[in-house]
Amino acid sequence: MNTGERERENTESLVNVGLYYDVKEGMEKDFEKMFSGVIEYLKANAEGFIEAKLYKDTSSSEYLILSLWKTRESFRDFMESRAFHETTTSGKNLLKGQPFHRIFIPGE
């Protein structure tokens, strides 16, 4: 059993966050590489981060990042962090427009 599975079993209030991105054509590999770097950073530094997965629409250059957090506050702290702002600033040239997110909380 990996760490994410153990944390899912031991935590009652998990937060799933869907981050939606429309990536410029030809920039997909750069976006995927950036995603990998952000995940490594989160694993090492973000309190409350459990795991994230990257999904790509096979008929377009749209991506979904689905991340799992212990609480809404842990996700909000990341969104307000310097690391998040540096990543989003450096990644703007890869995107067609403004990304958006949706938060899914079990029972709400």
N, C-alpha and C positions, 0 to 999 in steps of 0.2 A: 504494500500500500504506500503510495507516495504522500508527500506532505500535504498537498491540496486535498486529497481524499480524506486524510485524517482530520484536517481542519473542518471540512464539510461535515464530517460525522460529529464533531465535538462542538459545533457552533450552531446555536438555534437561530440567530438573526443574521443571515447572510444577505449581501447586496450584490446583485448582478447589474453591471453597467454595460450598455451597448453604445459604442462610439462608432459613428458612421462617417466614412470618408469617401470622397470621389477623387481619385488620383488621376493626374494627367497621364495620358497615354505615353508609354515609353518610360515612365518613371516608377513603374510597379516594383521593380527589383530594389530600387533605392528606398522606396517606402517600406518594403518588407525588411530590408536591412536595418532601417531606423527602428522599426517595431522590435526587432530582436534585441537591439541595444537598450531600448527602454525597458523591456521585460527583465533583462539582466540587472539593470539598475534597480527596478522595483523589488526584485527578489532580495537584493542585498540591502536596500535602504528604506523601503516604504512600510511603515508600521500599518498593519491591517491588510496588506495585499496578500492574496492567496494564490491566484493564478490568472492567466489571460490566454485567450486563443484568438488567432487571426483567421478570418474567413473571407474568401474572395468570390464575388459573383462571377461565374464562368462566362457570362455573356457581356460583361462590361469591365470597367476598371474601378468598380465600387468595392469597398472593403467594409467589414464589420469587425471591430475588436470587441470581444465579449470578455469582460474582466469580472473577477469575483473578489469581493472585499468583505471583511468581517463586519463592518458597520458603514453607514452612510457618512459618518464623520471621518472615517479613515479615507474614504474616497475623496471627500471634500478637501481634506488636508492636502492630499496629493494634488488636486486641481488648483489649489492656491499656492503650491510650492514653486520655488525658483526653478527646479529641475523641469517641471511641467511647462512653465512659460518659456524656458530656453528651448525645449524640444518643439513646442508648437511654433515658435518664431522661426527656428531653423528649418522646419518642415513645410512652411507655407508655400514655398516654391514648387512643392510636389503636388499640390492640391488644386482642383478646379474651382473650389469655392470653400465656404465656411463649413467645417465639420459640425455635427451636432451629436448629442447623446441623450439616452433615455435610461432612467434608473428603474430597476425592477426589484421590489422588495416583497418577499413572500408574505402573504396575509394582508397586504395593503392594496 
